[in-house]
Amino acid sequence: MNEFNFSVPQNIIVGRGSMAKLPEVAKKMGGKHAFIISGPHLKKMGLVEKAAESLRAEGILVDDFTDIEGNPSVTTVEAATEAFQASGADFIVAFGGGSPMDVAKAVGVVAKYGGSITEYEGAHKVPGKIIPLVALPTTAGTGSEVTAFSVITDHSRDYKLTVFSYELLPAYAILDADLITTAPASVAAACGIDAFIHAEEAYISTAASPFSDAMAEKAMELIGENIRRFVANRTDVEAAEAMMVGSLFAGIAFSFARLGNVHAMSHPVSAFFDVPHGVANAVLLPVVAEYNALADHGRYYKIYNYISEIPVYEDEFEPMMLVDAIRSLCKAIGIPANLTEAINQAGKTGSISRETIEEKIEAMAADAMKSGNIAVNPRSSRQCDIEMLYRKAL
């Protein structure tokens, strides 16, 4: 057993209607002026104003910034930081999916310590506590409300940079399943499979520990039992709540065990082609799972029974059965069949040929190799291996 340690220093609230506890949480933090960081969709739906009104009713001032795009950029972090500083707010509410959470964490760093978020890229470069942060997730997927990461796109180099520090952890996370029941099926699928991959990669990581395993196993159980139900019917609140809690546990798992080749490879796909993060992960997962099968030491069997609709006994199982089960799940929930299809679905400038994508593979593989997740993938990988996996995913 590897030496390991863990601490979960956050306050986590789970339950339907728990968004109403936001003012109470703010007061516990000593907050007097909130700055809500969210996206345009939640603004349009009136949810940002609903959160703001609940705070104002308790005498708390509120400002907001809702110009957050998918795969948020360094420029967006700069604009949000400027707006935060101009507001005079003393705490941040990260309200939405992974993108608002990533921006909120980055703003919390830059507003406190100055400079550009690019200066904090890498591990443990945040010098201390950031601006106090409350996380209200509206997707069941990223687990960002309990992770020590902020991922921001630097368009000057077509690169997704990662800031890793336990100082980024929100002081409070409020999980209200009512907030995810209006998600489109495509969003529920992409976010749900992303959460599953967080747990799966943490579970087979060479940095896994009994603590991260416990979180990952429960996450895979909850997600495996509920993802099909939730994608089929987002108003199934029981399934929605299970997905949110599964995502939470998966986030804790990978905060301690890290991830693997899937996430290392998906970030360049999003940076180069603006593919949604969860979709990029899902398309790459079966290809990487097949590659990693050589290193399996019994864990594929457990993962298989979490997601397969037809459980098997251990003496009946072969590792490639998991690859087939992953492909079956992805197909059932509407994930694109391959990387070319995913890139073209995300494209805003017309069709992109396979040949054009192939031209970027060497550069994407070079960026993937910069990820610390490569080092904990169960099967050792060189850049040529990553290039081969990209080509197989096309």
N, C-alpha and C positions, 0 to 999 in steps of 0.2 A: 504493500500500500504506500502511495506517495504521501509525504508529509503535507499536511494541509491546515489551513485556518480559515475562519469565516466570521463575518459580523454582518448583521442586517440592521443597520442603524435607523431605518425609516419607520414612520408611522403610516400604516396602510389600513384604509377603510374600504370594506366591500359590502355592497348591498344596493338593492333597488331604491332609487330616490335619494341616494347618499350625496348627490350633488348639492342638496339643500344644506349640507354640513360645511360648505365652503366658507361662509362667514365665521362659523365657530372655529374652524381651523386657522383662518387668518388671524383671529384674535389671540389664539394660543401662541402664534408666532410673533405677536406684537405688531402685526401689520396694520398700517393706517391708510395706505395708498397702494392699490393694486394696479398692476400693468398686465393685462391679458394678452398673451401671444397666441394667435389662432390663425385659421385659414379663411379664405373668402366664402367657402361653402357654409361653414358654421355661422358666419356673420349673416349670410343671406337667409339662413333658416331661422334666425332669431335666437339661436342658442347662446351666442356671445352676449347679447343684450340681457338674456335671462340670467346668466351668471353675474353680469354687472349689476343688474337690479337687486339681486339677492344681497350683494355686498353693500350697495348704497343704502339699502333698507336698514343696515346695521351701522350706518355712519362711516363707512369706508369709501374713500374716494377711488375712482376707477378711470383708467385710460386704457386704450387697446391699440394693438398693431395686428392687422389681419392680412397683410400682403405676403403670405407665405406660399411658395410654390412647392410642388413635389420636387424631391431632390434639391433642397434649398441651398443657395449659393452664399459665398463669402460676402457678396454685395448686399444680399438680404440681411445677413447678420449685422453688417455695418449700418444699414438703414434702421433696423429694429433697435439697435443699441443707441443710436442718435435719438430716436423717438422716446426710448425709455429714460434717457438722461434728461431730456427736455421736459418730461412729464413730472419729474420729482417723486416718482413712485419709490416705495421702499421694499416691495416684494413682487414676484412674478407669478402669474398663473399660466402654466402651459396647458392649453386647452385644445385637444385634437389628437391627430395621429402622430406618427414618428417625426414628420417634418416640423410641426410647431414645437415638439419636445426638443428636437435637436437645436433649433434656433434659440429656444428659451435658455437652454443650458449654455450655449455659446454667448448669448447676451449676458447671462449671469457672470460669466468669466470676464469678458471684455469690459463691461460696465464697471466692474470692481477693480480690475488690474491694468486696464488700458491696452493699447496696441491693437493688433489684428488677431483674429482667431487663428490665423495661419502660424502665429508664433507659439501656439500651445499644442501644435500637432505632435502626436506621439504619446508616450506614457508618462504620467506623473509630472507634468510641467506646470500644472495649475498650483500656484504657491500656497493657497489656503482656501477657506470657505468662500463660496460665491454668494451672489445676491440670493436671499431666501426664495425658495421655489416650491410651489404646489403643483402637482401634476394631475390633470383630469383627462385620462385617455378616452377617445371616442372611437377607437378601433381595437379589435382583439387580435393583436399581431406583433407589434414592435417590442412590447415589454419595456419601452423606453422610460416608463415611470419608475422603474426599479433598476435601471442599468447605469453604469458609470461611463457611458460613451456619448459623444456627440459626433455625428457624421455630417460633414458639410462639403459641398461641391465647389472646387476651385476651377472655374472655367478657363482661367489663364493657362492651365496645363491639363484640362480635361481629366481631372483627378478628384476622387473623393477622399478628403483627408479625415482622419479620425483623431479626436481628442479623447484620451482615456485618463480618468482620474476619479477616485471615489468621492472627491469634493463635488462632483457633478450630481450626485444623487439628490433627488428632490427630498425636502424635509417631510413632506406628506404626499401620499398618493391616494386619490379617491376614485374607486371603481364603481361606477353606476351603470348597470347593464342596460338601463333605459336609453342611454346615450348611443348605443350601437345598433338599436333595432331598426333604424331607418337606413342603414348602409346598403348600397347596391350589392347585388350578388357578386359582381366582379371584385369589388373591394373586400367583401367578406371572405372570398376565396383567396385572394392574394395575401391579405393580412393573416388569415388563418393558417395557410401553409407556411408562411414566414415564421409564425410562432412555433409550429411543429418543427421546422428546420433548426430554430434556435435550440430546442430541446435535444433533437437528434444529434446535432453536431457537438453540443456540450457533452452528451452521453458517450460518444465514441472518441472524444478528445483525449490526447495523451496527458492532458492536465486535469482530467476528471478526478473527483474525490467522492467519498461516500456522501458528503453533503450535496455536492452538485448532482450526483446521481439521483438522490432522493427527490430533488426538485425536478430534474429532467424526466424521471419516470412518471411522476404524478402529472406533469404537464402533458406528456405524450398520451397518457391514459385519458385525461379530460378532453384533449383535442381530438384524439382518434375516435372517441365515442360520439363527439358532437359536431365535428366540422361539416359533415354531410348534411345533418339536420339544420345547422345554422345557415349554410349557404342556400338550402332549399327554402327556408322560411326564417327570415331575420326577426320576425316578431315572436319567435319561439324563445321566450325570455329565459327559460331554464337552460336551453342550449347556449344562449348568448352569455349568460353568467358563467357557465362552465368554460366557454372559450376565453372570457376575460381573465378568469383565475388561472387557466392553463397558460395563457400568455404571460401572466405575472410570474408564475413559477419558472417558466422557460427563461424569462429575462434574468431572474436571480441565478439560474443555473449557468448561463453563459457569461454572466458577470464574473464568475469565479473559475469556470473551466475554459472560457473562450470558445471559439467556433472552429472552422476548418476551411477546406478548399472552396466550398460552395460560396460562403460569404466573401472570401478573398477574391473570388472570380466575379461575383455579381456586382461589386462596387464599380469596377471598370466598365461593365456593360451599361450600368445606369449613367455613368459619367460621360461615356462616348455617345450613347444613343438614347438617353433619357427614358429608358425602360423602368417602370415602377419596380422598386426594390424587391417586393415580394414575388412578383412575376419572374424577375431575373433569377432569383433563388430557386423557385419552383422548377423552372426549365432546366437548370443546371443540376438539380438534386439527383435525378436518376443516373445521369452520366457519372457524377462523382461517386455515388453509392456503388455503382458497378466497379469503378476503379479501386475504391477502398475495400471491396469484398475480400481481397487477398489478405488484408490485415485483420479481418474479423476474428474475434475470439469468443463468440457466443452471444454478442450483443445484438446482432442482426435479428436473431430469433425473437428476442423480446420486443424489439421495435416492430417487427412484422405483425406480431399478435396485437399490438396497440392499434394498428391502422387497417389491418385486413378485415374484410367482412366475413372471411372464413378462417377461423383460427386453426392452427395445426399443432400436433405434438412435436417435441424436439427431434425425435428420430425420423420424422418425415421432412424436416426442413433442410433446405439448401440456401446459402446466402443470396443467390440470384433471384430467389422467390421474393425477397424484399424489393429488389429493383422493379420487378413486375407489379408488386403491390403499390409502389409509389406511382408508377405510370398510370395504374388504374385509378388511384385516388385523384391524381391531377386531372385526368380526363373527365372524371365524374363531376368535378367542381368547375370545369371550364377553363383550365390553364392552357395556354398555347402549347402546341405539340413540340416546338423546337425554338431555338434562339432566333432563327430568321423570321419566323412567324411573330414572335414576341416583339422583335425590333420593328417590324412593319406595322404591327398594331399600335405601337407607341409613336410611330413616326408622324411628323406634322408636315413633311415636305415631299410626300409621295413615296412610291415604292423604293426600297433599298435592296439591291441585288445581293445574293450570297457572296459574290466575288468582292463587292465593296466592303462587306463585313469582314471577309477574310483578310483584306488588306490591313485591318486594324488589330488583328489577333496578336501579332508580336508585341505591339505597344501595350495592349490590354494585359497580356501575360506578364510583361515587365512590371506593370503597375501592381498586378495581383501578387507578385513575388515580394513586394514591399510590405505586405500585410503580415502582421504577427500571427495571424490565424494559420498560415501555411506551416508554421513550426510545430503546431499541435495537431495537425491533421494525422490520422492514424497511419497513413501510408506516406512515406517520404516523397517529396515532389520537387522536381527541378523545373526550370522554365519550359523546357521542351515538353515535359509532361502536361503542364498547364495549357500550352498551345495545342497539344493533342486533344485535351478534354474540350477546349473551345470548339475545335473542328468537329468532334463527335456530337456536340450539342447543336450544331447548325442544322 
